Amino acid sequence: MVAPLQSSDKEVPQPVILNPLPTPTAAPPRWYWSLPYAAVTLFIATMAALLWLTHRQDAEEQRATLINDVLWMEQNLSFQFERNDAQLSQLGPNLLTGNDVHSPNEGTTQARLKRALDPESGLIRILWLDAGGKVKGAEPPYTESHLVGETTDVFPSSAAYRLSRTLGRPVYSDAYAVIDNQTHFEVHVPIFEGGRYVGSVVGVYSVNEMLARQVPWWFSERYRVSITNNLGTEIAARSKVSPVSTLAYEIPFEPPGHGLNLVITACKAKGGWISLLLMSSLGVLAAAIVWSLWQLRRHMQRRQAAEQALGSEHAFRKAMEDSLNTGMRARDMQGRITYVNPAFCRMVGWSAEELVGLMPPMPYWAPEALDRTYEVHSMILGGNAPSQGVEIRLMRRDGERFDALLIEAPLIDANSRQIGWMGSMVDVSDQKRTQELARQQQERLQATARLVTMGEMASTLAHELNQPLAAISSYNTGCLNMIEHGDLSQTELTGVLHKIGKQAQRAGQIIRRVHAFVRRSEPKFETVDLDAIIRESVGLVEPDAERRGVAIDLDLAEALPPILADPVMIEQVAVNLIRNGMDAMSSTPRSERRLQLTTREHEGMLIFTVADRGQGIPPEVAEKLFAPFFTTKEEGMGMGLNICRSIAELHRGRLAFEARPGGGTIFNFSLPVTQS
């Protein structure tokens, strides 16, 4: 009887829910969380733009200041050069009309020379030349060995001298190097009297001294002042601090010109750390704001994220369980059903509402297997369920029986505490029917193979059976003849009858062997002696071996332990291996056709070995030797070795082969020893 669904006045227990799902709150729109970050980003961008504009304005102001200072410097130098030119022009008439070169004709002239040679003027020497270009005097005095540049005792070859005389105005010469890494240049001032050229006054400038004297101290603290030639080589410089190479201004150094350039480079401004500190402070402040917003967002989203994750996980697992063909069933520690999935309901025919909350016996338990089902139920609740599962017979709602494989596992909650059991159930009825059909087909195939084997041995067995029958016929004819002549005594008759009986037993034994070999029956596992089966197999194929001229050598180990096997199947394997060994020696000389059969025990296995002296198995044949319907015989089915391997696997054994040293093949058929 099927146990009805339980109903009583008591409240039906509700399913145990491990983690009830919270009601998810509506997620805010995506832009909601973007507003704080957008505000921070806008703030940082605004401050960065402000700092950049401030920095740019400072750079522009510094550049404007640089240009103004450079123009002031240029004007100051130009004014100094013009003033020096005017002083030299005023000194010229007095210097050139005097009687003594080294003693000017007037006392005021000497004072003017000293004033013109003031260190602040940049002039380091003044020379005056006559109309022929010959040096009439110099202040301070000099010798030619002191000069490196153009100035010599006679000036007609000087380009600046000739150009100033031609143009009638001051002309500056090229810069030239002198001793002590100094650079000089000259200004040639022509002197005319009454429209007549009377000579020139030459002022010698030192570029190094000029920068040292003409550049104020405050200017050198702000800028680096240098003079470069037309090749870009620096010939003089003045600075007190390191420059900033990115802010510089360059103008032609005129006068004197001739490719000289005045380069002014701004020095590092003091107080640059203030902008860096301000920028760093803004960065730290922005990072702190972002971190605070992030922590606030995490705090606000933590529960929402947990709810969404739990909801997603529940939906995923629910969809996965609903899509399974495997039935899922959860029970608490008392065996009460707390959950079933749709596959389980489809399998048994009851709905989830009808099953949840029920206690054993369940409505899907088959009445004829109730005791077995209770035993499995108790085993599961006791924690002794096998990991590979257990098969039980159950019943659908319409009464149809089915076989199910049940696998149980502990149900653990979030606190690592067992609260029940989760079982998966698979309908294996179709699988078992398929296995049974395959087993029946295998039995038919084995029986067919045995019939084919016996068919191949039919002529030999007929010849073997004909011998005892012919002997019986001969003994019978002899007895009749002797009886007719009255020459047969009782003693002779008894002996003849004994002989007839032995021949009849021999024929019957041959028939029994054939009948036992070819009969089809269910696999019957029993304790058997492997050596006895080998001897029976040899007796079955011995007539065929004599016909082929094959000698069978038996080397059977004594006192082998018994094995649990089907004797007919084991005999079928032995006969196939022996006949294959004889077939392999068909091209071997008859004197060398020896088949060696041995048995031995090794590591809990009994091994039956068949070693022939044939040609061996080629590699391309060895790869497909156990494949179904593969054969090297013209009339073979190609199923013998495949069936032998199936029988070996059915007995948890193994069938393998290897090359025999010296030629031939060795087949090893191993079977496990029966555990006592």
C-alpha positions in Angstrom: 0.0 0.0 0.0 1.2 3.5 -0.8 1.3 5.7 2.2 -1.2 8.6 1.8 -0.2 12.2 2.1 -0.2 13.0 5.8 -2.8 15.4 7.2 -3.8 16.1 10.7 -5.0 18.9 13.0 -1.4 19.9 13.6 0.2 22.6 11.6 2.2 21.3 8.7 5.9 22.1 9.2 7.1 24.8 6.8 10.2 24.4 4.7 13.4 25.4 6.3 14.7 28.5 4.6 18.5 28.9 5.2 18.8 32.6 4.1 15.6 34.4 3.6 16.0 37.0 0.9 15.6 40.7 2.0 13.3 42.9 0.1 15.7 44.7 -2.3 15.6 48.4 -2.4 15.3 50.3 -5.6 18.8 51.1 -7.0 19.5 54.8 -7.5 20.2 55.9 -11.1 23.7 55.7 -12.3 24.1 59.5 -12.5 23.3 59.8 -8.8 26.7 58.4 -7.7 28.4 60.4 -10.4 27.4 63.8 -9.1 29.9 64.0 -6.1 32.7 62.8 -8.4 31.7 65.3 -11.0 31.7 68.1 -8.4 35.2 67.1 -7.1 36.5 66.8 -10.6 35.1 70.2 -11.5 36.6 71.7 -8.3 40.0 70.1 -9.1 39.8 71.3 -12.7 38.9 74.8 -11.6 41.7 75.0 -9.1 44.2 73.5 -11.6 43.1 76.0 -14.3 43.4 78.9 -11.7 46.9 77.8 -10.8 47.8 77.3 -14.5 46.5 80.8 -15.3 48.4 82.3 -12.3 51.5 80.5 -13.3 51.1 81.6 -16.9 50.5 85.2 -15.8 53.6 85.1 -13.6 55.6 83.7 -16.5 54.3 86.5 -18.8 55.1 89.1 -16.1 58.5 87.6 -15.6 59.1 87.6 -19.4 57.9 91.2 -19.7 60.2 92.2 -16.8 63.0 90.3 -18.5 62.4 92.2 -21.8 62.2 95.6 -20.0 65.4 94.8 -18.1 67.2 93.7 -21.3 66.1 96.9 -23.1 67.3 98.9 -20.1 70.6 97.0 -20.2 70.9 97.6 -24.0 70.2 101.3 -23.6 72.6 101.6 -20.8 75.4 100.0 -22.8 74.5 102.0 -25.9 74.5 105.2 -23.9 77.9 104.2 -22.4 79.3 103.5 -25.9 78.0 106.8 -27.3 79.4 108.7 -24.3 82.8 107.0 -24.8 82.7 107.8 -28.5 82.0 111.5 -27.7 84.9 111.6 -25.2 87.2 110.0 -27.7 86.1 112.5 -30.4 86.8 115.4 -27.9 90.2 113.9 -27.0 91.3 113.4 -30.6 92.3 117.0 -31.6 94.3 117.5 -28.3 96.0 114.2 -28.6 96.9 114.5 -32.3 98.2 118.2 -32.2 100.6 117.7 -29.3 104.4 117.6 -29.8 105.1 114.6 -27.6 103.3 111.4 -27.9 103.6 110.5 -24.3 103.2 114.0 -22.9 100.0 115.7 -24.1 100.2 119.3 -24.8 97.6 120.3 -22.3 97.2 119.2 -18.6 93.5 118.9 -19.1 94.0 116.3 -21.8 95.6 113.9 -19.3 92.6 114.4 -17.0 90.2 113.6 -19.8 92.2 110.4 -20.6 91.9 109.3 -17.1 88.2 110.1 -17.0 87.7 108.2 -20.3 89.6 105.2 -18.9 87.4 105.0 -15.8 86.7 101.4 -15.0 83.0 102.0 -15.3 83.4 103.0 -19.0 84.7 99.6 -20.1 87.7 101.1 -21.9 91.0 99.6 -20.9 93.3 101.5 -23.3 93.2 104.5 -25.7 95.5 104.9 -28.7 95.9 107.8 -31.0 97.1 107.4 -34.6 98.5 109.8 -37.1 97.1 110.3 -40.7 99.3 107.4 -41.9 97.9 105.0 -39.3 101.0 105.0 -37.2 100.6 104.9 -33.4 101.6 108.2 -31.9 100.7 107.3 -28.3 98.7 105.1 -25.9 97.4 105.3 -22.5 98.3 103.2 -20.7 101.5 102.6 -22.6 101.9 99.3 -24.4 104.2 97.2 -26.5 103.3 95.0 -29.5 104.0 91.9 -27.5 101.0 92.7 -25.3 98.6 92.5 -28.3 96.9 89.6 -30.0 94.2 91.3 -32.1 94.2 93.7 -35.0 96.0 96.6 -33.3 99.6 96.9 -34.5 102.1 99.7 -34.9 100.6 100.7 -38.3 96.8 100.4 -38.9 96.3 100.8 -42.6 95.6 97.1 -42.9 92.8 97.3 -40.2 89.3 97.0 -41.7 87.8 99.0 -38.9 90.5 101.7 -39.4 89.9 102.0 -43.1 86.1 101.9 -42.7 86.0 104.6 -40.1 88.3 106.9 -42.1 86.1 106.3 -45.2 82.8 106.9 -43.4 84.1 109.7 -41.2 82.4 108.2 -38.0 83.2 105.7 -35.3 83.5 102.1 -36.4 83.8 99.0 -34.2 86.1 96.1 -35.0 85.6 92.4 -34.6 86.1 90.8 -31.2 89.4 89.0 -30.8 91.0 86.9 -28.1 94.0 88.0 -26.0 96.0 86.5 -23.3 94.4 85.3 -20.0 91.2 84.2 -21.8 90.2 87.8 -22.4 88.2 89.1 -25.3 88.7 92.6 -26.7 87.2 94.8 -29.4 88.0 98.3 -30.6 86.3 101.5 -31.6 88.0 103.6 -34.3 87.0 107.3 -34.1 88.3 109.4 -37.1 89.5 113.0 -36.4 89.1 115.7 -39.0 90.4 119.3 -38.8 89.3 121.8 -41.4 87.9 118.9 -43.4 91.2 117.2 -43.4 91.8 113.8 -41.9 94.5 114.2 -39.2 94.3 110.8 -37.5 92.2 108.4 -35.4 91.6 107.7 -31.7 91.2 104.0 -30.9 89.4 102.8 -27.8 90.1 99.2 -26.7 87.3 97.5 -24.8 87.5 94.3 -22.7 84.3 92.3 -22.9 84.9 90.7 -19.6 85.7 94.0 -17.8 82.7 95.6 -19.4 80.3 93.0 -18.1 81.9 93.1 -14.7 81.5 96.9 -14.5 78.4 97.7 -16.6 76.1 95.0 -15.2 74.7 96.1 -11.8 74.7 93.7 -8.9 70.9 93.5 -8.7 70.8 92.6 -12.4 73.3 89.8 -12.0 71.2 88.4 -9.1 68.2 88.2 -11.4 69.8 87.2 -14.7 72.7 85.6 -16.3 74.3 87.9 -18.8 76.5 86.4 -21.5 77.9 87.5 -24.9 78.2 85.0 -27.7 80.0 85.3 -31.1 78.6 84.5 -34.5 79.3 80.8 -34.0 77.2 80.7 -30.8 80.2 80.3 -28.6 80.1 82.1 -25.3 83.0 84.5 -24.9 82.1 86.2 -21.6 79.4 85.9 -18.9 78.4 87.2 -15.5 75.9 85.6 -13.0 75.6 84.9 -9.3 73.0 82.1 -9.4 72.0 79.3 -11.7 69.8 80.2 -14.6 66.4 78.9 -15.8 67.1 77.9 -19.4 63.5 78.0 -20.5 63.2 81.8 -20.0 65.9 83.7 -22.0 66.1 86.7 -24.3 68.7 87.4 -27.0 69.4 90.6 -28.9 72.2 91.7 -31.2 75.1 93.3 -29.3 75.3 96.5 -31.3 77.6 98.2 -31.0 80.1 96.6 -31.5 78.0 94.1 -33.7 79.9 91.8 -36.0 77.7 88.8 -35.0 78.0 89.4 -31.3 74.8 88.7 -29.3 73.7 89.7 -25.8 72.0 86.7 -24.1 70.0 87.4 -20.9 68.7 84.2 -19.1 66.4 84.5 -16.1 67.5 82.9 -12.9 65.5 80.7 -10.6 62.9 82.8 -8.9 62.6 82.5 -5.1 59.4 81.4 -3.6 58.6 78.8 -6.2 57.8 76.3 -3.4 54.7 78.3 -2.6 52.9 77.3 -5.8 54.1 73.7 -5.3 52.9 73.7 -1.7 49.5 75.1 -2.9 49.2 72.5 -5.6 50.2 69.7 -3.2 47.6 70.9 -0.7 44.9 70.9 -3.3 45.9 67.4 -4.4 45.8 66.1 -0.8 42.5 67.8 -0.2 41.0 66.4 -3.4 42.3 62.9 -2.5 40.8 63.2 1.0 37.5 64.3 -0.5 37.5 61.4 -3.0 38.4 58.9 -0.3 35.6 60.2 2.0 33.1 60.0 -0.9 34.3 56.5 -1.7 34.0 55.3 1.8 30.6 56.9 2.1 29.5 55.3 -1.1 30.8 51.9 0.0 29.0 52.3 3.3 25.7 53.2 1.6 26.0 50.5 -1.1 27.2 47.6 1.1 23.7 46.4 2.0 22.3 47.1 -1.4 25.1 45.2 -3.1 24.7 42.3 -0.7 21.0 42.2 -1.4 21.5 42.3 -5.1 24.2 39.7 -5.0 22.1 37.4 -2.9 19.1 38.0 -5.2 21.3 37.3 -8.3 22.8 34.2 -6.7 19.4 32.9 -5.7 18.0 33.5 -9.2 21.0 31.9 -10.8 20.8 28.8 -8.6 17.0 28.6 -9.0 17.4 28.8 -12.8 20.1 26.2 -12.7 18.1 23.8 -10.5 15.0 24.3 -12.6 16.9 23.4 -15.8 18.3 20.2 -14.4 17.0 16.7 -15.2 18.4 15.5 -11.9 15.9 15.6 -9.1 17.0 17.7 -6.0 15.5 17.1 -2.6 16.5 18.7 0.7 15.5 17.3 4.1 16.1 18.4 7.7 17.8 16.3 10.4 14.5 14.5 11.1 14.0 13.5 7.5 11.3 16.2 6.7 11.3 17.4 3.2 12.2 21.1 3.0 12.8 21.6 -0.7 12.2 19.8 -4.0 13.1 21.1 -7.5 10.9 20.8 -10.6 12.8 17.8 -11.9 12.1 15.8 -8.7 8.4 16.7 -9.0 8.3 15.6 -12.6 10.1 12.4 -11.7 7.7 11.3 -8.9 4.5 13.0 -10.1 3.7 15.0 -7.0 4.0 18.8 -6.8 6.3 20.7 -4.5 3.4 22.0 -2.4 2.3 18.3 -1.8 5.8 17.1 -0.8 7.3 19.9 1.2 6.8 19.3 5.0 6.2 15.5 4.7 7.8 13.0 7.0 8.5 9.3 6.0 7.1 7.2 4.6 6.9 9.2 1.4 4.2 8.7 -1.1 6.7 7.8 -3.8 8.2 4.8 -1.9 7.3 1.5 -3.6 5.4 -0.8 -1.2 7.3 -3.9 -2.3 10.6 -2.2 -1.5 9.4 -0.4 1.7 11.8 -2.2 4.0 14.8 -1.6 1.7 13.8 2.1 1.4 13.5 2.5 5.2 17.0 0.9 5.5 18.4 3.4 3.0 16.6 6.3 4.8 18.1 5.3 8.2 21.5 4.9 6.7 21.4 8.4 5.2 20.2 10.1 8.4 22.9 8.2 10.3 25.5 9.7 8.0 26.5 6.4 6.5 25.4 7.0 2.9 28.0 5.7 0.3 29.7 8.5 -1.6 29.0 6.8 -4.9 25.2 6.7 -4.2 22.7 3.9 -3.7 20.1 2.5 -6.0 16.5 2.2 -4.7 13.2 1.3 -6.4 10.6 4.1 -6.3 7.1 4.6 -7.6 5.5 7.4 -9.6 2.1 8.8 -8.8 0.5 6.7 -11.6 1.9 3.6 -10.0 4.8 3.1 -12.5 8.0 1.8 -10.8 11.4 3.1 -11.7 15.0 2.6 -10.5 16.7 5.7 -9.1 20.3 6.4 -8.1 20.3 8.5 -4.9 23.3 10.5 -3.8 23.1 12.4 -0.5 25.4 15.1 1.0 25.3 17.1 4.2 23.4 20.4 4.0 25.6 23.1 5.7 24.3 26.6 6.6 26.3 29.9 6.6 27.6 29.1 10.2 29.2 25.8 9.0 26.5 23.9 10.9 24.7 20.9 9.4 21.0 21.5 9.2 20.0 18.6 7.0 20.7 16.6 3.9 20.7 17.5 0.2 20.0 14.6 -2.2 20.2 14.3 -5.9 18.1 11.6 -7.6 18.7 10.3 -11.2 16.3 7.9 -13.0 18.4 5.0 -14.1 15.7 2.8 -15.5 16.6 3.4 -19.1 20.2 3.0 -18.3 19.6 -0.4 -16.6 17.5 -1.5 -19.5 20.2 -0.5 -21.9 22.8 -2.4 -19.8 20.6 -5.5 -19.7 20.1 -5.4 -23.5 23.8 -4.9 -24.0 24.5 -7.9 -21.7 22.1 -10.1 -23.6 23.7 -9.0 -26.9 27.1 -9.8 -25.5 26.0 -13.2 -24.4 24.5 -13.9 -27.9 27.7 -12.8 -29.5 29.8 -15.0 -27.2 27.6 -18.0 -27.9 27.8 -17.3 -31.6 31.6 -17.1 -31.3 31.7 -20.4 -29.6 29.5 -21.9 -32.3 31.8 -20.5 -35.0 34.8 -21.9 -33.1 33.1 -25.3 -32.9 32.2 -25.0 -36.6 35.8 -24.5 -37.4 36.7 -27.5 -35.3 33.8 -29.7 -36.6 35.8 -31.8 -39.0 38.4 -32.6 -36.3 35.8 -33.4 -33.7 33.9 -35.6 -36.2 37.1 -37.5 -36.8 37.8 -37.7 -33.1 34.2 -38.9 -32.4 34.4 -41.4 -35.3 37.2 -43.3 -33.7 35.3 -44.5 -30.6 32.2 -45.1 -32.7 34.2 -47.2 -35.2 35.8 -49.2 -32.3 32.3 -49.9 -30.8 31.1 -51.0 -34.2 34.1 -53.3 -34.6 33.8 -54.8 -31.2 30.1 -55.4 -31.7 30.6 -57.1 -35.1 33.3 -59.3 -33.6 31.0 -60.4 -30.7 28.2 -61.3 -33.1 30.5 -63.4 -35.3 31.9 -65.2 -32.3 28.4 -65.9 -30.9 27.2 -67.3 -34.2 30.1 -69.7 -34.3 29.8 -70.5 -30.6 33.4 -69.7 -29.9 32.7 -66.8 -27.4 33.3 -67.5 -23.8 31.8 -65.5 -21.0 35.2 -64.1 -20.0 35.9 -62.9 -23.5 32.4 -61.4 -23.8 33.0 -59.5 -20.5 36.3 -58.1 -21.8 34.7 -57.0 -25.1 31.8 -55.3 -23.3 34.2 -53.4 -21.1 36.0 -52.1 -24.2 32.8 -51.1 -25.8 31.8 -49.2 -22.6 35.2 -47.3 -22.6 34.8 -46.3 -26.2 31.2 -45.2 -25.5 32.4 -43.1 -22.5 35.1 -41.6 -24.6 32.5 -40.5 -27.2 30.1 -39.2 -24.6 32.9 -37.2 -23.0 33.7 -35.6 -26.4 30.0 -34.8 -26.8 29.7 -33.3 -23.3 32.7 -31.1 -23.9 31.2 -29.7 -27.1 27.8 -29.3 -25.5 29.3 -27.5 -22.5 31.3 -25.2 -24.7 28.6 -24.1 -27.1 25.6 -24.0 -24.7 24.2 -20.5 -24.0 23.4 -19.7 -20.4 23.4 -16.8 -18.0 26.8 -15.9 -16.6 27.3 -18.1 -13.5 30.1 -17.1 -11.2 31.4 -19.8 -9.0 34.7 -20.9 -7.4 36.7 -22.7 -10.1 40.1 -24.2 -10.6 42.0 -22.4 -13.4 44.3 -25.4 -14.1 41.3 -27.7 -14.5 39.7 -25.3 -17.0 43.0 -25.1 -19.0 43.1 -28.9 -19.1 39.5 -29.1 -20.3 40.3 -26.5 -23.0 43.4 -28.5 -24.1 41.3 -31.6 -24.3 38.8 -29.8 -26.5 41.4 -28.5 -29.0 43.8 -31.5 -28.8 42.5 -33.3 -31.9 42.8 -30.1 -33.9 46.4 -29.6 -32.6 47.3 -33.2 -33.6 45.9 -32.6 -37.1 48.0 -29.4 -37.4 51.1 -30.9 -36.0 51.2 -28.6 -33.0 52.7 -29.8 -29.7 51.1 -28.3 -26.6 53.4 -28.0 -23.6 51.7 -27.6 -20.3 53.5 -25.9 -17.4 50.7 -25.4 -14.8 51.6 -24.2 -11.3 50.4 -26.5 -8.5 48.1 -25.5 -5.7 46.9 -22.3 -7.3 44.3 -20.5 -5.2 40.7 -20.6 -6.5 39.1 -17.8 -8.5 35.5 -16.6 -8.8 34.5 -16.8 -12.5 32.2 -18.3 -15.1 33.9 -21.5 -16.2 32.4 -21.5 -19.7 33.6 -18.0 -20.4 37.1 -18.7 -19.0 37.2 -21.8 -21.2 36.1 -19.8 -24.2 39.0 -17.4 -23.6 41.5 -20.2 -23.3 40.2 -22.0 -26.4 40.4 -18.8 -28.5 43.9 -18.0 -27.3 45.1 -21.6 -27.9 43.6 -21.7 -31.4 45.0 -18.2 -32.3 48.4 -19.5 -31.2 48.1 -22.5 -33.5 46.9 -20.3 -36.4 49.9 -18.0 -35.8 52.2 -21.0 -36.5 50.6 -22.1 -39.7 53.7 -21.0 -41.7 56.2 -22.3 -39.0 57.9 -25.6 -39.8 56.1 -28.6 -38.2 59.1 -29.5 -36.1 59.0 -26.1 -34.5 55.3 -25.8 -33.9 55.2 -25.8 -30.1 52.6 -23.9 -28.0 53.5 -23.3 -24.4 50.7 -22.9 -21.8 51.7 -21.7 -18.3 49.9 -20.6 -15.2 51.3 -18.7 -12.2 50.3 -16.4 -9.4 51.7 -12.8 -9.2 50.6 -10.0 -6.8 47.1 -11.3 -6.1 46.4 -12.3 -9.8 46.4 -15.6 -11.6 48.0 -15.3 -15.0 47.4 -17.7 -17.8 50.1 -17.3 -20.6 49.9 -18.6 -24.2 53.3 -18.4 -26.0 53.5 -19.3 -29.7 56.5 -19.4 -32.1 54.8 -17.7 -35.0 55.9 -14.6 -37.0 54.8 -12.1 -34.4 52.3 -9.2 -34.7 53.2 -6.3 -36.9 52.8 -2.8 -35.3 50.0 -1.7 -37.7 48.0 -4.9 -36.7 48.8 -4.5 -33.0 47.0 -1.1 -32.9 43.7 -2.7 -34.0 44.1 -6.2 -32.6 41.2 -5.9 -30.1 39.0 -3.8 -32.3 35.6 -5.3 -33.2 35.4 -7.0 -36.6 39.1 -6.6 -37.3 40.7 -9.9 -38.4 43.7 -11.1 -40.4 41.9 -14.4 -41.3 40.1 -14.8 -44.5 37.0 -16.4 -42.9 37.2 -14.9 -39.4 34.6 -12.6 -37.9 37.1 -10.4 -36.1 35.2 -10.7 -32.7 37.3 -13.4 -30.9 39.9 -11.2 -29.1 37.3 -8.4 -28.6 35.0 -10.9 -26.8 38.0 -12.3 -24.8 38.9 -8.8 -23.6 35.2 -8.2 -22.7 35.2 -11.4 -20.6 38.4 -10.4 -18.9 37.0 -7.0 -18.0 33.8 -8.6 -16.8 35.9 -10.7 -14.4 37.9 -7.6 -13.3 40.9 -9.0 -15.1 43.1 -8.0 -18.0 44.1 -9.4 -21.4 47.3 -8.1 -23.0 50.1 -9.3 -25.4 53.8 -8.8 -25.9 56.4 -9.9 -28.3 58.2 -13.1 -27.5 62.0 -13.0 -27.5 63.3 -15.0 -30.4 60.0 -14.6 -32.4 56.4 -15.2 -31.7 53.8 -13.6 -29.4 52.8 -14.0 -25.7 49.2 -13.5 -24.6 48.7 -12.9 -20.9 45.2 -13.4 -19.4 45.1 -12.4 -15.7 42.2 -12.9 -13.2 42.0 -11.7 -9.6 42.3 -14.3 -6.8 39.2 -14.9 -4.8 39.4 -13.2 -1.4 38.6 -15.6 1.4 
